[in-house]
Amino acid sequence: MSRLRVDWPSCQARGLCHELLPELVELDEWGYPIVGGEVTDDLVADARAAVRACPRLALRLVAR
């Protein structure tokens, strides 16, 4: 299992991670991501895509 981690100083609240992975990423009232839960096997490919697409490289997939 893996989890998503946010590098808060790098994040600029663009919300692309939520658009690509709404199953795990919600946005707070300012547009910053709130990551919930483990990345299940069926979501690993989508999680990797969200990590690659982050314009600020503020999202990481880490092993648990």
C-alpha positions in Angstrom: 0.0 0.0 0.0 1.0 3.6 -0.6 0.0 7.0 0.4 0.0 10.4 -1.2 2.0 13.2 0.5 1.8 16.9 -0.2 4.9 19.2 0.0 3.0 22.2 1.5 5.6 24.9 0.8 5.6 23.9 -2.9 1.9 23.5 -3.4 0.1 26.5 -5.0 -3.5 25.1 -4.7 -4.1 24.6 -8.4 -6.3 21.6 -7.8 -5.1 19.4 -10.6 -4.5 16.5 -8.2 -8.2 16.6 -7.3 -9.3 16.7 -10.9 -7.1 13.6 -11.7 -7.8 11.7 -8.4 -11.1 12.8 -6.8 -11.4 9.4 -5.1 -8.5 10.4 -2.7 -8.0 14.1 -3.0 -10.5 16.7 -1.8 -9.8 20.5 -1.8 -10.2 22.7 1.3 -11.9 26.1 1.1 -8.6 27.7 -0.3 -8.1 25.0 -2.9 -5.4 23.1 -1.1 -5.5 19.3 -1.3 -6.7 17.1 1.5 -5.5 13.6 0.9 -7.6 10.8 2.5 -6.9 7.2 2.7 -4.5 4.7 1.3 -3.8 4.4 -2.4 -5.4 1.0 -3.3 -4.1 -1.2 -6.1 -6.8 0.0 -8.4 -5.9 3.6 -7.9 -2.0 3.3 -8.2 -1.9 4.2 -11.9 -4.2 7.3 -11.3 -2.1 8.3 -8.3 1.1 8.1 -10.3 -0.5 10.2 -13.1 -1.5 12.9 -10.5 2.0 13.0 -9.1 3.5 13.4 -12.6 1.0 16.1 -13.6 1.5 18.3 -10.5 2.9 21.6 -11.9 4.8 22.3 -8.7 6.0 18.8 -8.1 4.3 19.0 -4.7 2.7 15.6 -4.7 4.6 12.3 -3.9 3.6 8.7 -3.7 5.3 7.0 -0.7 5.3 3.4 0.4 3.6 2.7 3.6 
